[in-house]
Amino acid sequence: MLTESSFKPAWWLPSPHLQTLWPVLFRKRATPDLSNQRLELSDGDFVDLCWSKKTERPIVLLLHGLEGSLHSHYAGSLMLALENAGFRPVFMHFRGCSGEPNRLPRSYHSGDTGDLAQVVDYINQISNTPVYAAIGFSLGGNVLLKWLGQTGDSNPLQLGVAVSVPFMLADAARRLERGLSHMYEIHLMNSLKRSYTEKFKRIESPLNVEIGKLKNFWEFDDKVTAPLNGFSGVDHYYSESSCRQYLAGIEVPTMIIHALDDPFMFAQSVPGANELSANVEILLARNGGHVGFVTGKYPWKPECWYENKIIEFLRG
């Protein structure tokens, strides 16, 4: 189901780029009290988890976006909001995103659902309360939706939430080459190159690539992401990993929050109602940017609209 959302952007952040950049640059980072855990994976690598200390509550797993971490603008504040609403949030860092390079040449990527499945299985084995829901932002939302669609009625979650999802990875790569959106590509490409360089100072790279000469996501994903993760090339990676084709298979009640003016995506990349299972609702806003959705009457008193919608959905 496609539903027009009630979101109205703050008058002082009217454009998609202001909505996208203001939280990154100016939102105060919340610092919840967390305990850290390194989870060893079945292939000898690891991921790092950050646990709320509020025990004996329904667990909600958070997944970050490309090159994100617990320090991303949406992470700490949502974890505090979830705690205040009676949940126990757990933040999952994808491989190599917690401040230390992962051990293996392979990396995290937009279609890697295996690590998410391992983390959920692990938590359900060791916790008195299983994972109730998962929330994914951007790349993390794509991973979550793909996993929900792949697993269908065997998925162990009760609810799913995804915010600002790149439904079609090829579309996202094209969109980020255009206009002001290119500044996000430059920023993210620089981060990806740094991460690659730092990791392969410690281990030998299996690739023969001049990382500094890669100019855009198409080139990086073709020369680095695809071969490191078992894809034949960028087209294979994008076609297999984009979540849009999996939405019809989702059996878990799922809410997707998205803005038509998201500068990371084309408006036409949003799936139609006929592509969604009966369990999926897309809250579609005309404005909101990429993981923005900032409202509020005064600049010194901003409100995060999607946080309230997420809490309402989880409680409902």
LINNOR-V679220 format. One record per residue. PHI is phi in degrees with one decimal (999 if undefined). OMEGA is omega in radians with two decimals (none if undefined). BURIAL is # if it has 16 or more other C-alpha atoms within 10 Angstrom, else .. Layout:
PHI_OMEGA_BURIAL, PHI_OMEGA_BURIAL
This chain:
999_3.03_., -102.4_-3.11_#, -126.6_3.07_., -72.4_-3.05_., -79.3_3.14_., -90.4_-3.04_., -66.8_3.01_#, -125.8_-3.10_#, -66.1_3.04_#, -57.0_-3.10_#, -60.9_-3.10_., -90.7_3.04_., -136.0_-2.98_#, -79.6_-3.01_#, -100.5_3.13_., -62.0_-3.13_#, -72.5_3.06_#, -65.4_3.09_#, -61.8_-3.11_#, -74.9_-2.99_#, -85.5_-3.06_#, -58.1_3.13_., -61.9_-3.13_#, -66.3_-3.01_#, -89.9_-2.93_., -124.9_-3.12_., -70.0_3.12_., -67.4_-3.12_., -78.6_3.07_#, -80.4_-3.09_#, -128.6_3.10_., -67.4_3.11_#, -83.0_-3.00_., -128.3_2.96_#, -113.7_-3.06_., -101.8_3.14_., -141.9_3.01_., -98.1_3.14_., -102.3_3.09_., -78.3_-3.10_., -93.7_-3.03_., -65.7_-3.12_., -95.2_3.11_., 93.4_3.09_., -95.1_-3.11_., -148.3_2.90_#, -132.5_-3.14_#, -106.5_3.13_#, -112.4_3.06_#, -122.4_-3.01_#, -102.3_2.88_#, -64.7_3.12_#, -88.8_3.09_., -83.7_-3.02_#, -88.0_3.10_., 56.6_3.08_., -132.1_3.04_#, -60.2_-3.06_#, -89.1_3.08_#, -122.0_-3.10_#, -93.7_3.14_#, -110.4_3.14_#, -122.3_-3.06_#, -90.9_3.14_#, -92.0_-3.11_#, -56.6_3.14_#, 59.7_3.10_#, -86.5_3.14_#, -169.9_3.06_#, -60.5_-3.13_#, -85.3_3.09_., -63.3_-2.96_#, -61.2_-3.08_#, -88.4_-2.91_#, -76.1_-3.02_#, -62.8_-3.10_#, -67.2_3.11_#, -68.0_3.11_#, -63.1_3.09_#, -65.4_3.12_#, -61.9_3.11_#, -66.6_3.07_#, -60.0_-3.13_#, -64.2_3.14_., -90.2_3.07_., 97.9_3.13_#, -106.3_3.02_#, -114.3_3.14_#, -77.5_3.01_#, -128.7_-3.12_#, -99.2_3.11_#, -102.7_2.96_#, -84.4_2.97_#, -68.4_-3.08_#, -51.9_3.05_#, 79.2_-3.05_#, -105.7_-3.08_#, -97.7_3.14_#, 108.4_3.11_., -133.5_3.13_., -58.7_3.07_#, -74.2_-2.96_#, -79.5_-3.00_#, -93.6_3.07_#, -59.7_-3.12_#, -63.7_-3.08_#, -124.6_2.90_#, -79.1_3.08_#, -159.3_-2.98_#, -67.0_-3.11_#, -113.3_-3.06_#, -83.7_-3.14_#, -94.5_-3.07_#, -64.8_-3.14_., -66.7_3.09_#, -59.6_3.14_#, -62.0_3.12_., -62.9_-3.12_., -64.6_3.13_#, -62.7_3.12_#, -60.4_-3.13_., -62.2_-3.12_., -61.2_-3.13_#, -66.1_3.12_#, -76.6_-2.99_., -101.1_-3.04_., -103.7_3.04_., -69.3_3.10_., -116.8_-3.12_., -72.6_3.08_#, -68.9_-3.10_#, -82.2_-3.06_#, -151.1_3.02_#, -133.2_-3.14_#, -125.3_-3.14_#, -120.2_3.09_#, -107.6_3.03_#, 53.2_3.12_#, -54.0_3.12_#, -62.9_3.05_#, -67.1_3.09_#, -63.1_3.12_#, -60.2_-3.11_#, -61.4_-3.10_#, -65.2_3.10_#, -61.5_-3.13_#, -64.3_3.11_#, -60.4_3.13_#, -70.0_3.13_#, -66.9_-2.99_#, -91.3_3.06_#, 56.4_-3.06_#, -77.4_3.06_., -91.5_-3.13_., -68.3_-3.06_#, -82.0_-3.11_#, -75.8_3.01_#, -94.0_-3.09_., -146.0_3.04_#, -133.9_3.09_#, -137.2_3.09_#, -134.7_-3.08_#, -124.1_3.05_#, 53.8_-3.02_#, -89.0_2.99_#, -82.3_-3.00_#, -56.0_3.14_#, -125.9_-3.02_#, -64.0_3.11_#, -64.3_3.08_#, -62.0_-3.14_#, -61.6_3.13_#, -62.4_3.11_#, -69.5_-3.11_#, -62.9_-3.07_#, -76.6_3.02_#, -90.2_-2.95_#, -108.1_2.96_., 55.0_-3.13_., -67.0_3.12_., -62.7_3.14_#, -62.0_-3.14_#, -67.3_3.09_., -70.1_3.11_#, -62.8_3.12_#, -59.6_-3.13_#, -60.5_-3.10_., -69.9_3.09_#, -63.0_3.10_#, -61.3_3.12_#, -67.2_3.11_., -62.3_3.12_#, -65.5_3.11_#, -63.3_-3.14_., -63.1_3.11_#, -62.0_-3.10_#, -62.5_-3.12_., -64.7_-3.12_., -65.9_-3.04_#, -87.5_2.80_., -77.5_-3.02_., -96.3_3.12_., -130.3_-3.13_., -80.0_3.11_., -78.5_3.07_#, -81.0_-3.04_., -104.0_2.99_., -106.7_-3.04_., -141.1_3.02_., -90.4_-2.96_., -61.3_-3.10_#, -68.8_-3.09_., -92.0_3.14_., -76.8_-2.94_#, -103.1_-3.05_., -152.9_-3.10_#, -63.6_3.12_#, -56.5_-3.11_#, -69.1_-3.12_#, -63.8_-3.11_#, -69.7_3.11_#, -75.7_-3.04_#, -92.7_-3.05_#, -123.5_-3.03_#, -58.9_-3.08_#, -62.8_-3.10_#, -66.2_3.13_#, -68.2_-3.01_#, -120.1_2.96_#, 85.8_3.07_., -98.3_-3.10_#, -77.3_-3.13_., 172.3_-3.04_#, -64.4_-3.14_#, -64.6_3.10_#, -62.8_3.13_., -60.5_-3.11_#, -64.4_-3.08_#, -68.7_-3.12_., -78.0_-2.94_., -99.0_-3.11_#, -65.1_-3.00_#, -78.8_-3.00_#, -56.0_-3.09_#, -71.4_-3.10_#, -99.5_-2.99_#, -65.0_-3.12_#, -68.7_-3.09_#, -94.7_-3.07_#, -76.5_3.12_#, -106.3_3.12_#, -89.7_3.07_#, -54.2_-2.96_#, -136.9_3.07_#, -114.7_3.08_#, -115.0_3.11_#, -107.1_-3.05_#, -148.7_3.10_#, -115.6_3.12_#, -64.7_3.14_#, -95.5_3.09_#, -52.6_-3.08_#, -73.2_3.07_#, -94.4_-3.02_#, -142.2_2.94_#, -83.1_3.10_#, -60.6_-3.10_., -74.8_3.09_., -77.8_3.12_#, -68.2_-3.11_#, -67.6_3.06_#, -81.9_-3.12_., -59.6_-3.12_., -72.1_3.12_., -94.6_-3.06_#, -101.6_2.97_#, -71.4_3.14_#, -66.7_-3.10_#, -94.4_-3.05_#, -111.6_3.02_#, -123.8_3.02_#, -101.3_2.99_#, -85.1_-2.98_#, -107.7_3.12_#, -101.3_3.06_#, -70.3_-3.11_#, -128.0_3.11_#, 143.1_3.11_#, 68.7_-3.11_#, -106.3_-3.07_#, 48.9_3.10_#, -105.5_3.09_#, 55.0_3.14_#, -93.7_3.07_#, -128.2_-3.11_#, 122.3_-3.06_#, -74.0_-3.04_., -125.1_3.12_., -60.5_-3.14_., -86.6_3.10_., -138.8_-3.10_., -73.5_3.07_., -127.8_3.12_#, -97.4_-3.02_#, -63.4_-3.05_#, -67.8_3.10_#, -60.8_3.13_#, -64.1_3.14_., -66.2_3.13_., -65.3_-3.14_#, -61.9_3.10_#, -58.4_-3.11_., -65.7_-3.12_., -65.7_3.12_#, -73.1_-3.07_., -73.0_none_.
